[in-house]
Amino acid sequence: MRFASLGSGSAGNATVVEAGETRLLLDCGFSVKETVHRLARLNLQPEQLAGILVTHEHDDHARGAFKLAARYQIPVWLTHGTYSMCQRYLPTQSITINIIDAHTTFALQAIEVKPYPVPHDAREPAQFVFGDGARKLGVLTDVGSVTPHIVSMLQGCDGLLLECNHDLNMLRTGPYAHSLKKRVGGWLGHLDNQSSAQLLSQLDNSRLTQLVAAHLSEKNNTPALAQQALSEVLNCAHDWVQIASQQTGLDWRSL
C-alpha cells in the first residue's frame, strides 16, 4: 500500500491512495488539466482511478472532482451533506454518485475505506482511514478541533497525513483580516501545528513509518515549524516528517 499527494494547501488538494491495482483519488481541488498533469508526475493516468472521494464542498477540495469524474467516467463517493452543497460543480454529463454514511466502513475493490466525521465549517465533512488488510493510512485535514472519535480512528496507523495549517503566532500577527483569523483559528477551522502535535501525542504510533504534514498555509506557517512541532512528539529528526507542498505535492510513500 502506498500514497502520494498531488498538492496540498488552500489553492488545491488531492491525494492518491493505492493498494494492489486499486487507486483512489481523495479530493480534487485542481482543474482537470492540472490534475492530469499532476497525476502524470506519479506515472498515473485518470483512467487508472477506481474512484474519487470528496471530503467536503470547499473549492480547494471539490471544484475539479466532478468534471474529472465526468471526463473519465470515474465514480464519486461523498456524504449527502457534501453532495447537496456541490450542486454548483455538477456537469451536464452523467456521473455515478455514491452517497456514504460518515460512520460506515465500505470497500472499494482492494481498499477498505473508513470515513469519519470531523468538525469543520462545511455541511457534512468527513475524513478517511484507508486499509488493505495489513496496513492503514490515516488522513486528517480541514478540521478545527480534535475530538475523541478522531483520536480513536487514527490509532495504530502505518501512515498519517495530518493537517498543520498554521503557526498560532504567525496567524495572530499575519496579514489575514480579523474575521478570517477567527475562522481559521476557530473550532470549525483548521488545525495549528501544536494542536496537530498534541493529537499525535495521543496516538499509538508504534507502527508509524510515514508521517506527512499537510495543508500548510503559505502565509501563516513554514515547513520547518510544522516539522519541528511533529518531530518533537516522536523524538525524531525534523526531516523525517515529510511535507505535502502546494506546488509539488509529495511523491509516492510506501507503507
N, C-alpha and C positions, 0 to 999 in steps of 0.2 A: 504494500500500500504506500502511496506517495501523494504529495500535494505540491501546488505551486500557486503563486499569485500573479495575476496579470497586471495588477496595480492596486494600490490601497491608499485612500485618502478622500478628501472632500470633492475632488474632481472626477472620481470614478473608482469603483471597486469590482473585482471579480476574482474568484479563487477556483482552481480546478482540483478535484479530488479523484484519484484513480485507484482502483483495485482490480487486478486482472485486466480484462478487456473492457471494464466499465469505467466511464469517465463522466463526471458530473460537473456542471458549472454552477457555483454558488454566487448568485448575483451577477448582474451585467449592467454596470453604470457607464459603459462606453458605447459609442456608435457601433453599428455593425462593421463598418470598415475598420475601425480601430480595434475592435475585438478580434476580428480575423487576423489582423496584423500581429496582435499580441499573442494569440494562440500559436501563430507560426513560429514565434520565438521558442516555443516549447515543442516544436515539431508536431503540432496538432492541427487538425482541420475541424471546422464546425460539425461536419458530418460524423465525426467520431464521438460526439457528445450524446449520451443516452438521455440526458435531461438537464433542465435548468431549475434551480431552486431560488426563490426570491425571499429574502428575509423581511423586507418591508418596502413601502412605496416611495421612499425618498429618491430623488433624481439620481444621486450618485450610486445607487444600488439597483434601480429598476428601469431606468429610461431606455436601455438598449435590449432588455431581456425579450420583449415580445416581438420586436422586429427581427431579432436573431432567430427566435423560435419559428416565426412565420417563413423566413427566408429558407431555413434549412430543415423545416418540419421536425423541430425538437419539442417534446412535451415539456410543460411547465408545472411545477408544484409550488403551492403557496397557501397561506391561510385565507379564510373567507374575508376577513377584515382587510388584508393586504390586497386581495383581488378587487374588492369593492372600491378601493382607493386608487387602483391602477387603470381605471377605465380610459383615462386620457391617453394611455400608452397603447391601447389595443389596436392593432392594424385591421384593415378590412379583410385580409386573408384569414382563412380558418386556421386556428391553432388548437392544440389539445391542452386544456386546463384541468389540473387535478387539485381539488381543494383538500387540504390536510388539517388535521387537528394537532395543535401545538403540543399536545401531551401524548400523542400516539406514535409509536415506532412503526416504520414501514420499510420495505426492501425495494431497492431499485437495482435489479439484476444482482451483481456481486457485492453491492454496498448496502449495509444496514444504516438507515437514517433515523436518528433520534432527534426530533425537534423539541425545543423547549422555549417557553415564553420568557420575555425579558422586559424590564421597564425602559421604555424609550418613547419619544413623542411621535408615535405612529399609531395606526388604527389597531393592528393586531400583530406586532412584530414577533418574530421567532428567530432563534439561533439554533445551531445544529451540532450534534456529535455524530461522526461517521465511523463505521467499523467494517472490518472484513472477516470477523470471527477470531482473529488473532491480535490485531492492532486496532487502536482507535485514535481518532483525531478530534479534538475539541476546538470549536470556533466560537469566539465571543467578541463581537464588535458592536458599536452603536447601542450602548447600554449606559444608563445614567447612574445606576447603583447596583450593588451586588446583593442578591437575595440568597437565602438558604438553599432554594431549589437550584440556582445556578451553581453553587458550591458543590451540591450533590451530583449534578450532571457532569461536572468536569473532573471528578475524582479518577485517578489512575489512568490518565491518558498517556499515550506514547508520544503524541504531538499536540501542541497547543498553539493556537493563533489568537493572541489576546490584544484587545484594544489598549493602546497607550496614546490617547488622543492629545492630551495637553499636560504641560507642567503648570501647576497651580500658580506659581509666581509669574510666569510668562503670560498666562491668561489674564491675571489680575492687572498687570502693567502694560499689556499689549494693546494693539490698535482696534480691537473689536468695540463696537458700541456697547453701552452698559446692558441693554436688553439682550444682546446676543451673548454676552458673557454670562448672564444669568441662565440663559437657555442651555448653553454648552456645559456649564458647571452644575446645572441643576440635577435633580434626581431622575429626570427623564431625558437627560442629555447624553454626555459622553464620559467615559472613564479617564481620569487623570493617571499619571504614572504611578503615584503612590497607592491609589485605590486598586490599580491592577496588581501591583506588587503585594498588597495586603491580601487580595484574593489568592494569588499564587501561594502565599504562605499558608493558606488554609487547605491546600490540596495535597493529596498523596502523589508526590512526584517521583516515586521510586522507579517508574518505568519510562520517565520522560527522556526522550532522545532529541526532540526538536522543539525549540521554543522561538516563536516569532512575535515580535511587537508590530502591531498593525494600526492602520487608520491614524497615523501621526499627523497632527496639524502642522502645516508649513509655517504658520505664523506664531504658534503658541507652544512649540515643542522642538526638540532636536533628537536625532537618533542616539546621541551619546547620553542624554538624560534618561531616555527610555531604557537603554541598555543598562545603565547604572542602577536604576531602580529595580529591575527584574533580576539582574545578576547578583545583587546583594542578598536576595532571598535564597538563591540556590548556592551561594558562595562559589560562583564560577567566574571565569574570565568574562569581561564585558562583551567581547566579540563572539562568545558562544551564543549569545542572544542575537538572532537574526532580525533584520528589518525588512518588512514588506513596504517598498517605496512606492510613491505615486507614479513615477515615470517608468521605472524598470521592473516593478513588482518584485518577485523572488523566484529564482529558478527551482527546479524540482528538488524536493526534500523527501527522502525515503524514511519510512518508519520501521 
